[in-house]
Amino acid sequence: MRVRHRERHRLHRSGWLRAAVLGANDGIVSTASLLLGVTSAHGSHEAILIAGLAGLVAGAMSMAAGEYVSVYSQADTEHADLQRERQELGDDEEGEHRELTAIYVGRGLDAKLASEVAQQLMAHDALGAHARDELGITETGLARPLQAAFASAVSFSIGAALPLVVATVSPYHYLGPVVAATSLVFLAILGWLSARAGGAHIVRSTIRVVFWGTLAMVVTAGVGAIFGASP
């Protein structure tokens, strides 16, 4: 009986995974930092929660808009390159064949085989072959603005809601330490989940996420303490 070889690659997740991890991480860090900053400035419990809620809404909208605009710019660039390549194929197909052949020779094929491979691939899908091997544009890495914007907004909202819920149920006098400690736990879990989903090194990924989150919260709390102590 022939055993089918199955490989589990994760590259197809790169688009939405990057946006989701960035959004969740930013949601936890920015909201927790904002809560700690207002707490250090001796704001009331109500003011702290209002600031956190405002940060959640503003951050989610900002993340969605930022991801959409940046990824759409990438999509525009890809579209322009494909249009240019389509024009070049129409104007000089033989020259494009030589160009593709040279690429395959550079990757290790001999000239004759490279020419045959280029000819067959161009006969099957000339634009697809040049998009993939000349421009580096693949279906997996294709820019998807709406997907990136939605993933960022949703993941930011979920991430921001975690420290905000903790701040809501925490006693005022212990709010700062509780928010800080639980947010670090949330960041560690996020680092673990993103590493698992992307096949990365779990310990390194977790430490990286927790370190930068800790730095952001410490700096923001320090700023709140300084201005809160000002007359």
C-alpha positions in Angstrom: 0.0 0.0 0.0 1.4 3.4 -1.0 1.6 5.9 1.8 0.7 9.4 0.8 3.3 12.0 1.8 1.7 14.9 3.4 3.5 18.1 4.4 2.1 20.7 6.7 3.3 24.1 5.6 2.1 27.3 7.3 3.1 30.0 4.8 -0.5 30.3 3.6 -1.3 31.7 7.0 1.3 34.5 6.8 -1.1 37.3 5.6 -3.9 37.0 8.2 -1.6 35.7 10.9 0.7 38.7 10.8 -2.3 41.1 10.9 -4.0 39.1 13.7 -0.9 38.9 15.9 0.0 42.5 15.4 -3.6 43.6 16.2 -3.9 41.4 19.3 -0.5 42.4 20.6 -1.1 46.1 20.0 -4.6 45.8 21.6 -3.2 44.3 24.8 -0.1 46.5 25.1 -1.6 49.8 24.2 -4.8 49.4 26.3 -2.9 48.0 29.3 -0.3 50.8 29.0 -3.1 53.4 28.7 -4.8 52.0 31.8 -1.5 52.0 33.8 -0.7 55.5 32.6 -4.0 56.9 33.8 -3.8 54.9 37.0 -0.3 56.2 37.7 -1.6 59.7 37.2 -4.1 59.0 40.0 -7.2 59.0 37.7 -10.5 57.8 39.1 -11.7 54.3 38.4 -14.3 55.7 36.1 -11.8 57.8 34.2 -9.5 54.8 33.8 -12.3 52.7 32.3 -13.4 55.5 30.0 -9.9 56.0 28.8 -9.5 52.2 28.2 -12.8 52.0 26.2 -11.9 55.1 24.1 -8.5 53.5 23.5 -10.1 50.2 22.3 -12.5 52.0 19.9 -9.9 54.4 18.5 -7.2 51.7 18.3 -9.4 49.2 16.4 -10.4 51.8 13.9 -6.8 53.0 13.5 -5.6 49.4 13.0 -8.2 48.7 10.4 -7.6 51.9 8.5 -3.8 51.5 8.7 -3.8 47.9 7.6 -6.2 48.6 4.7 -4.2 51.6 3.4 -0.8 49.9 3.7 -1.9 46.6 2.2 -3.9 48.3 -0.5 -0.7 50.2 -1.5 1.0 46.8 -1.8 -1.9 45.5 -3.9 -1.7 48.6 -6.2 2.1 47.9 -6.7 1.4 44.3 -7.5 -1.3 45.2 -10.0 0.9 47.8 -11.7 3.8 45.3 -12.0 1.5 42.6 -13.5 0.1 45.1 -16.0 3.6 46.1 -17.0 4.6 42.4 -17.4 1.5 41.7 -19.4 2.4 44.6 -21.8 6.0 43.3 -22.1 4.8 39.8 -22.9 2.7 41.3 -25.7 5.5 43.4 -27.1 8.5 41.1 -26.8 7.6 37.5 -26.0 10.9 36.2 -27.1 12.8 38.6 -24.9 10.6 37.6 -21.9 11.4 34.0 -22.7 15.2 34.8 -22.6 14.6 36.6 -19.3 12.8 33.7 -17.7 15.5 31.3 -19.0 18.2 33.4 -17.4 16.4 33.2 -14.1 16.3 29.4 -14.2 19.9 29.3 -15.2 20.8 31.4 -12.2 18.9 28.9 -10.1 21.0 26.0 -11.2 19.5 24.6 -14.5 21.7 24.2 -17.6 20.8 26.6 -20.4 19.0 24.0 -22.6 16.8 22.7 -19.8 16.1 26.2 -18.5 15.0 27.3 -22.0 12.7 24.2 -22.2 11.2 24.9 -18.8 10.6 28.5 -19.6 9.0 27.6 -22.9 6.6 25.1 -21.3 5.7 27.3 -18.4 5.0 30.3 -20.7 2.9 28.1 -22.9 0.8 27.1 -19.9 0.6 30.5 -18.2 3.1 33.1 -19.3 2.0 35.9 -16.9 1.8 33.5 -14.0 5.3 32.2 -14.6 6.8 35.7 -14.8 4.8 36.9 -11.8 6.0 34.1 -9.7 9.6 33.7 -10.8 10.5 37.2 -11.9 8.4 39.4 -9.7 8.0 37.1 -6.7 4.2 37.5 -6.7 2.4 34.3 -5.6 -1.2 33.5 -4.7 -0.1 32.8 -1.1 1.6 36.2 -0.6 -0.9 38.2 -2.6 -2.0 41.4 -0.8 -5.6 41.2 0.6 -6.5 44.6 2.1 -10.0 43.8 3.4 -8.8 40.6 5.0 -5.9 42.3 6.7 -8.1 45.2 7.9 -10.7 42.9 9.4 -8.2 40.7 11.1 -6.4 43.6 12.6 -9.6 45.3 13.9 -11.1 42.2 15.4 -7.8 41.0 16.9 -7.1 44.4 18.4 -10.6 44.6 19.9 -10.2 41.2 21.5 -6.7 42.0 22.8 -7.8 45.4 24.1 -10.8 44.0 25.8 -8.7 41.7 28.0 -7.0 44.3 30.2 -10.1 46.4 30.1 -12.2 43.6 31.6 -9.6 43.1 34.2 -9.6 46.8 35.1 -13.4 46.7 35.3 -13.5 43.9 37.9 -10.3 44.9 39.8 -10.4 46.9 43.1 -9.2 50.4 42.4 -6.3 50.2 44.9 -4.9 47.1 43.2 -5.8 47.9 39.6 -2.3 48.8 38.4 -0.5 45.6 39.6 -3.4 43.4 38.6 -3.6 44.9 35.1 0.1 44.7 34.6 0.4 41.1 35.8 -2.5 39.8 33.8 -1.5 41.6 30.7 1.9 40.0 30.8 0.1 36.6 31.0 -2.0 37.5 28.1 1.0 38.5 26.1 2.8 35.3 26.9 -0.3 33.3 25.7 -0.3 35.4 22.5 3.3 34.7 21.9 2.8 31.0 22.4 -0.3 30.9 20.2 1.4 32.8 17.4 4.5 30.6 17.5 2.3 27.5 17.4 0.3 28.8 14.5 3.3 30.0 12.5 5.6 27.1 13.4 8.1 29.4 15.1 10.3 28.9 18.2 7.9 29.1 21.1 10.2 30.3 23.8 11.9 33.0 21.7 8.5 34.2 20.4 7.0 34.4 23.8 10.0 36.2 25.3 10.0 38.7 22.5 6.3 39.6 22.9 6.5 39.8 26.7 9.7 41.9 26.7 8.3 44.7 24.4 5.0 44.7 26.2 6.7 45.1 29.5 8.8 48.0 28.2 5.8 49.8 26.8 3.8 49.4 30.1 6.8 50.6 32.3 7.4 53.7 30.1 3.8 54.7 30.0 3.3 54.1 33.7 6.4 56.2 34.3 5.0 59.1 32.2 1.7 58.9 34.0 3.4 59.0 37.4 5.5 62.0 36.4 2.6 64.1 35.1 0.3 62.9 37.8 2.7 64.2 40.4 3.0 67.7 38.7 1.2 70.5 40.5 
